[in-house]
Amino acid sequence: MGIALLVLVVLAAPEIGRMIDFHKFETFDPNGPGLGNLFGQISPFEALGIWPSGDFRLAPGDGAVPAAAYYLGAAFATVLLLYGIWACWRRRETVVLAGLAVAAVAYLAARVGGTAYTAAKAIEIAAPLCALTILLPLTRDVPWFLSRRIDGKGTAQDRRRAQLALAAAVIFLGAAGLCSALALANAPVGPSSYSSSLTRLRALVGEGPTVILASPEFLEEDHGTNFLAWELRGGRVCIETRQEAAGEPPQGARYVIVEGSRHKPPFDGLRVRKVAPPYVLWEVKGPVAKRTVCPQIAERQARQGPAR
């Protein structure tokens, strides 16, 4: 038994090491930004399923839908959740209630001792449990009512209760389904291919200032601005097209990153610093202006997309 346990520990050692390293990831550090791709803490009411926004990170009213729609949806879902908790408790549905309680504790722990990113993950875990708690009591009596009605044994009170439960379930499913469709339709889709080359170049250029040139199609259709800003976050970065650059790098830019050949510099006065396919890092020869027009790209700005 002891030998088997020792072998198991040895085999699991690499995975344990990776888990320890992953724990140090910036989004799990309460003393760091801890935002990931978020703008801040998100509302726990999002776990209830009715949140009419194409971007779950936005606060109520920041998008096209009025804030009142968020509050009405959250209030309706909250009433259904409380009813579901009461109905599950009455019927001794302890498994459902235990899962919901664990999800609530996980969220509170993440909110108090974790980061906005870990709290959002806890909300994501709680969402299906909330939906189960809401829908289970609403849909449980419908087959029973239909069979009683066919037999002629259902009372008027049974009929009203089942109709009310069915109507609430339909409204909840419809509202939650529309919110899910809205989120899916507006979800940003990044580039079809990914390369870690920019991440390696970020360590080399440091704070820059750096200009990266990309095609208009990539920036507008593939959400390329957000992608490039995120990959080069932490430094001063300008994101432009060749047309916007007008034949010369922005004021104060020390580095230029572009996809292409090392034999075709995008501007005069450049030399190759490093090739990381599909990108080439160019460095401006000689001194550059001390002042630069390239903005500092922090993590929050990276996800919002800096001005080009």
C-alpha positions in Angstrom: 0.0 0.0 0.0 2.8 2.4 1.0 4.7 1.6 -2.2 1.6 2.2 -4.4 1.0 5.5 -2.6 4.7 6.5 -3.2 4.4 5.6 -6.9 1.2 7.6 -7.2 2.9 10.7 -5.6 5.9 10.4 -8.0 3.6 10.1 -11.0 1.5 13.1 -9.9 4.4 15.3 -9.0 4.6 17.1 -12.4 0.8 17.8 -12.3 1.1 19.1 -8.8 3.9 21.4 -9.8 1.8 22.7 -12.7 -1.1 23.3 -10.4 1.2 25.3 -8.0 2.5 27.4 -10.9 -1.0 28.0 -12.1 -2.0 29.2 -8.7 0.5 32.0 -9.2 -1.3 33.2 -12.3 -2.1 36.9 -12.2 -5.9 36.4 -12.3 -5.7 34.4 -9.0 -3.6 36.9 -7.1 -5.7 38.9 -4.6 -2.8 41.4 -4.3 -2.7 41.9 -8.1 -5.2 43.2 -10.7 -7.0 39.8 -10.7 -9.3 40.9 -13.6 -8.3 38.7 -16.5 -10.6 39.9 -19.3 -13.1 41.5 -16.8 -13.6 45.2 -16.1 -14.4 44.6 -12.4 -16.7 42.5 -10.3 -19.7 41.1 -12.1 -23.2 40.9 -10.5 -24.1 37.6 -8.8 -27.6 38.1 -10.3 -26.1 36.9 -13.6 -26.2 33.4 -12.1 -30.0 33.5 -12.3 -30.0 33.4 -16.1 -31.9 36.6 -17.0 -29.3 39.2 -17.9 -30.1 40.9 -21.3 -26.6 41.9 -22.3 -24.4 40.9 -25.2 -21.4 41.4 -22.9 -21.6 39.8 -19.4 -18.9 42.2 -18.1 -21.1 45.3 -18.5 -23.1 46.9 -15.7 -26.9 47.2 -16.1 -27.7 50.1 -18.4 -24.2 50.3 -20.0 -25.4 48.5 -23.2 -28.4 48.9 -25.5 -30.9 47.4 -23.0 -32.2 49.8 -20.2 -31.2 49.1 -16.7 -34.8 48.5 -15.7 -34.9 45.3 -17.8 -32.0 43.9 -15.8 -33.6 44.6 -12.5 -37.0 43.3 -13.5 -35.4 40.1 -14.8 -33.3 39.7 -11.7 -36.3 40.3 -9.4 -38.5 37.7 -11.3 -35.7 35.1 -11.3 -35.0 35.8 -7.6 -38.7 35.2 -6.7 -38.6 31.9 -8.6 -35.4 30.9 -7.0 -36.7 31.5 -3.5 -39.9 29.5 -4.4 -37.7 26.7 -5.7 -35.6 26.6 -2.5 -38.8 26.4 -0.4 -40.3 23.7 -2.7 -37.2 21.7 -2.7 -36.9 21.9 1.1 -40.5 20.9 1.5 -40.0 17.8 -0.7 -36.6 17.1 0.9 -34.6 17.6 -2.4 -31.4 17.7 -0.3 -29.1 17.0 -3.2 -30.2 20.1 -5.1 -30.1 22.3 -2.0 -26.7 21.0 -1.0 -25.3 21.8 -4.5 -26.8 25.3 -4.4 -25.4 25.9 -0.9 -21.9 24.8 -1.9 -22.0 27.1 -4.9 -23.1 30.0 -2.7 -20.3 29.4 -0.2 -17.8 29.1 -3.1 -18.9 32.5 -4.4 -18.7 34.2 -1.0 -15.2 32.8 -0.4 -14.1 33.9 -3.9 -15.7 37.4 -3.4 -14.2 37.9 0.0 -10.8 36.3 -0.3 -10.3 35.9 -4.1 -10.4 38.1 -7.1 -13.0 39.3 -9.6 -11.9 36.6 -11.9 -12.4 33.8 -9.3 -15.7 35.3 -8.2 -16.9 35.2 -11.9 -15.9 31.6 -12.2 -18.0 30.8 -9.0 -21.0 32.6 -10.6 -20.5 30.5 -13.7 -20.6 27.3 -11.6 -23.7 28.4 -9.7 -25.7 29.2 -12.8 -26.9 25.7 -13.8 -27.7 24.9 -10.1 -29.8 28.0 -9.9 -31.6 27.0 -13.1 -32.2 23.5 -11.7 -33.6 24.9 -8.5 -35.9 27.2 -10.3 -37.3 24.8 -12.9 -37.5 21.6 -10.9 -40.5 22.6 -8.8 -42.2 24.4 -11.7 -42.2 21.5 -14.0 -42.6 18.6 -11.6 -46.4 19.0 -11.2 -47.3 19.5 -14.9 -47.3 15.8 -15.9 -49.3 14.9 -12.8 -51.8 17.7 -13.5 -52.2 16.5 -17.1 -52.9 12.9 -16.1 -55.4 14.0 -13.4 -57.2 16.2 -15.9 -57.5 13.3 -18.4 -59.0 11.2 -15.6 -61.3 14.0 -14.5 -59.9 14.1 -11.0 -58.1 17.4 -11.1 -59.6 20.3 -9.0 -59.8 23.9 -10.1 -57.1 24.8 -7.6 -54.8 22.1 -9.1 -55.5 23.5 -12.5 -54.6 27.1 -11.5 -51.5 26.0 -9.7 -50.2 23.9 -12.6 -51.1 26.7 -15.1 -49.3 29.3 -13.1 -46.2 27.0 -12.7 -46.2 26.2 -16.4 -46.5 29.9 -17.3 -43.6 30.9 -15.0 -41.4 28.1 -16.4 -42.2 29.2 -20.0 -41.5 32.9 -19.2 -38.2 32.0 -17.4 -37.0 29.7 -20.2 -38.0 32.2 -22.8 -36.2 35.1 -21.1 -33.1 33.1 -20.2 -33.0 31.7 -23.7 -33.2 35.2 -25.3 -30.4 36.4 -23.0 -28.2 33.4 -23.9 -28.9 34.0 -27.6 -28.0 37.7 -27.2 -24.8 36.8 -25.5 -23.8 34.3 -28.1 -24.7 36.7 -31.0 -22.5 39.4 -29.5 -19.6 37.3 -28.2 -16.3 38.6 -29.6 -14.7 36.1 -31.9 -10.9 36.4 -32.1 -8.5 35.4 -34.9 -9.0 32.0 -36.5 -5.4 31.1 -35.7 -3.3 31.9 -32.6 0.5 32.3 -32.2 2.3 32.8 -28.9 5.0 34.8 -30.7 3.6 38.2 -29.5 3.9 37.0 -25.9 7.5 36.2 -26.4 8.1 39.6 -28.1 6.4 41.4 -25.2 9.2 40.4 -22.9 11.7 41.7 -25.3 10.2 45.1 -26.1 9.2 45.8 -22.4 7.5 49.1 -22.1 8.4 50.0 -25.7 7.1 52.3 -27.1 6.0 49.8 -29.8 3.8 50.1 -32.9 2.3 47.0 -34.4 0.9 47.1 -37.9 -2.0 44.9 -39.0 -4.5 44.8 -41.8 -7.8 46.7 -41.5 -9.7 43.4 -42.0 -7.9 41.8 -39.0 -8.6 44.8 -36.7 -12.2 45.3 -37.6 -13.5 41.8 -38.5 -11.5 39.6 -36.1 -11.4 41.8 -33.1 -7.7 42.2 -33.7 -7.3 45.4 -31.7 -8.3 43.6 -28.5 -6.2 40.6 -29.3 -3.0 42.6 -30.1 -3.5 44.9 -27.1 -3.9 41.9 -24.8 -0.8 40.2 -26.1 1.4 43.3 -25.7 -0.2 44.6 -22.5 2.0 46.3 -19.9 3.8 48.6 -22.4 3.2 51.6 -24.5 1.6 50.3 -27.7 0.2 51.9 -30.9 -2.0 49.6 -33.1 -2.3 50.9 -36.6 -2.7 49.9 -40.3 0.0 50.7 -42.8 -2.3 53.4 -44.2 -2.7 55.1 -40.8 1.1 55.0 -40.3 1.6 57.2 -43.4 5.1 55.9 -44.2 6.7 56.5 -40.7 6.3 55.1 -37.2 4.5 57.2 -34.6 6.4 59.7 -32.6 8.7 58.1 -30.0 8.2 54.5 -31.2 11.3 52.4 -30.6 10.0 49.1 -32.0 7.8 48.1 -34.9 6.1 44.7 -35.1 4.6 43.5 -38.4 3.8 40.2 -40.2 6.0 39.7 -43.2 9.6 39.1 -44.3 12.7 40.3 -42.6 13.9 41.6 -45.9 11.1 44.2 -46.3 11.1 46.8 -43.5 7.8 48.6 -43.2 9.6 52.0 -42.8 13.1 53.4 -43.5 15.6 53.4 -40.8 14.8 50.1 -39.2 16.9 47.0 -38.4 15.8 43.5 -37.5 15.8 42.8 -33.8 14.1 39.4 -33.7 12.1 37.1 -36.0 9.2 35.2 -34.3 7.1 33.8 -37.1 4.8 35.1 -38.4 6.0 38.4 -36.8 9.2 40.4 -37.3 10.4 42.8 -34.6 12.1 45.8 -36.0 14.1 48.4 -34.0 14.5 52.1 -35.0 18.1 53.0 -35.6 19.4 55.8 -33.6 17.7 57.9 -30.9 13.9 58.4 -30.8 11.8 61.2 -29.3 11.4 61.1 -25.5 7.7 61.8 -25.8 5.5 59.3 -27.5 1.9 59.2 -28.7 1.6 55.5 -27.9 -0.7 54.9 -24.9 0.1 52.7 -21.9 -1.8 49.5 -22.3 -2.9 48.2 -18.9 -4.9 44.9 -18.6 -8.3 46.6 -18.4 -7.5 48.8 -21.4 -6.3 45.8 -23.3 -9.8 44.2 -23.2 -11.6 47.4 -23.9 -9.4 48.1 -26.9 -7.1 51.1 -27.1 -7.6 53.9 -29.6 -5.8 53.4 -32.8 
